[in-house]
């Protein structure tokens, strides 16, 4: 049985290898804030959330498939959590009870497999009940197919047959084994047989004619005889033990896959509920192919900031369709870095099939997301800060492909403005030529003015809004760059005085 709740054609297998820039993305976008809320202290949920968000989908169709399942999950959170509890219960029981399926002897393997299968049957019955009661409430292709598979595969006839087999595999009346004599009269071709009286009630068993038999009783203290008998028993049970063990592994694999795939949606539920408590909106984005240049949103905000401050934060409205370059300038502490972070987080959330932190959001996919943020001085650096920036840029370039997205935050400002602006200009120009989408927060006026003066149709210039007396609205407006970042505002805020 397959789950297919993350992909329409395969189960979700989180790759152990994360992107080379996973650490930078996590730090620059403060993704651990999101992961912690999604996990709520559960290491498994944290791991799945992290790997899912870093495993971007590559087509709008795949994203919409997952979005539909998430919408169902948000509509029926209790049902999803009830289903998720079943593989958790299976894992908990396996950990609390030693099961002989890991034994080296067939009898131990069979005993452990039967114990596991009996436990799984109980959980599968619960899953079947949930499907029967709630299948009609779900609308997504993924959940409808999942519930249909459960109802088709787990019929009452199936449970009856399985429970009868498990009862028989307990061998409460002993086992019947046939064998042949091989070379040197050694036993060979041991086969487990069905006893003649399995289907008879006790009256028939007592009064029915019996074939003549020869018997041998082992003395209570005959250890060698007991071992020999045990070896015969294991030879007879070998094939059925393998079959039962494979069946237990198969169902165990199904529950593991179910746990992994539902963990993503449970994490999304946790995040959505926390944002709702803060009064923050969420929206399902409209993804466009990577080759297009689409970006428009309303009320986009930084969820990491909202979750950290534990209150509603300011969102932004922007239309940047057809734009390859977005340059953000303006007053210090005006919300530029927060805006850049909201762009990166929304892009990652959209491309893994999640909702985004906005009232509405549409964007093209990216073949990769990269951040180049200024770093604080590090005493372990073996070269200068500017050289370190260029080194990180070189690493990013090695991994770039057409239609990638790069977020720059105060990059190349570790040298004088003229040199920093020129280097940044050359890098951005080269990226645009290779069809890379660029967002650049900068105080380098020469850089911003240089691109603005070119009157590029594929460039958008945003500026952090500043009201009278230096009041920040944390809103970005479409406006040309100014030569000042209003550092005096910060001075007067800290030290007081009139403006």
Secondary structure as UniProt FT lines:
FT   TURN            20..21
FT   HELIX           22..28
FT   TURN            29..30
FT   HELIX           31..39
FT   TURN            40..41
FT   HELIX           43..53
FT   HELIX           60..75
FT   HELIX           77..96
FT   HELIX           100..102
FT   HELIX           106..134
FT   HELIX           135..137
FT   HELIX           141..153
FT   HELIX           156..168
FT   TURN            169..170
FT   TURN            172..173
FT   STRAND          176..181
FT   HELIX           183..185
FT   STRAND          187..193
FT   TURN            196..199
FT   HELIX           202..207
FT   TURN            220..221
FT   HELIX           223..277
FT   TURN            278..279
FT   STRAND          286..288
FT   TURN            290..291
FT   STRAND          295..300
FT   HELIX           303..309
FT   STRAND          316..319
FT   TURN            321..322
FT   STRAND          325..330
FT   TURN            332..333
FT   HELIX           336..351
FT   TURN            352..353
FT   STRAND          360..364
FT   STRAND          369..373
FT   TURN            379..380
FT   HELIX           385..399
FT   TURN            402..403
FT   STRAND          405..409
FT   TURN            411..412
FT   HELIX           417..433
FT   TURN            434..435
FT   STRAND          437..441
FT   HELIX           445..453
FT   TURN            454..455
FT   TURN            457..458
FT   STRAND          459..466
FT   HELIX           468..470
FT   STRAND          472..478
FT   HELIX           487..495
//
